[in-house]
Amino acid sequence: MNFTPVPGDVIGVGSAASVQFRGERKLTLRVVAVDSRPTYYGFAWITGYVVDRAGVATDKREVYVQVAGLVLLQPARRTRSAAPLPGGARSAGVR
């Protein structure tokens, strides 16, 4: 499954994404940013936090990876936009 990582996604980075992440060097990464500058086709610079089995961030990393080799472990939480208030009323404190 191909996907484009977005901030909030938790991804697996292994040898399919880069030879430097094989074996014990595999990472579980919570994405903070995906650099928009052009790179080689199919590759990206991704900044994120390495997370342990409990989901606790242990280190910040920037990795250069082949996007097709990434594994989406947990998609980012998507927030719904706020529904308009009935009758065009405004929220308290907003002018």
C-alpha positions, 0 to 999 in steps of 0.5 A, spaced: 500 500 500 502 506 497 501 512 502 504 519 503 506 520 510 503 526 514 504 529 520 501 525 526 502 518 522 506 513 526 510 509 520 515 503 520 522 505 517 525 498 515 530 496 510 525 497 504 525 504 506 533 505 506 538 500 507 541 503 513 534 501 517 535 493 517 535 488 522 535 492 529 536 499 526 528 499 524 525 505 527 518 506 529 517 514 527 511 519 529 512 524 523 512 531 525 514 534 518 515 531 511 520 536 507 516 539 501 523 540 497 524 536 491 528 530 492 529 524 487 523 521 485 519 516 490 524 519 496 523 524 502 526 527 508 521 526 514 522 529 521 519 525 526 520 522 533 522 515 534 517 512 539 518 506 543 513 500 544 509 504 549 509 510 544 513 514 548 518 519 544 525 517 545 529 521 540 528 526 534 530 524 527 530 526 520 531 521 515 531 520 508 527 514 505 524 511 499 516 512 501 514 506 497 518 502 503 514 505 509 509 502 513 503 505 516 502 503 523 497 508 525 494 514 521 494 521 524 488 522 527 483 527 523 479 532 526 473 534 524 471 541 522 467 545 527 460 545 525 457 552 524 452 554 530 445 554 529 442 561 527 449 564 525 450 565 533 458 566 535 461 562 540 462 566 547 468 571 547 469 571 539 467 578 536 
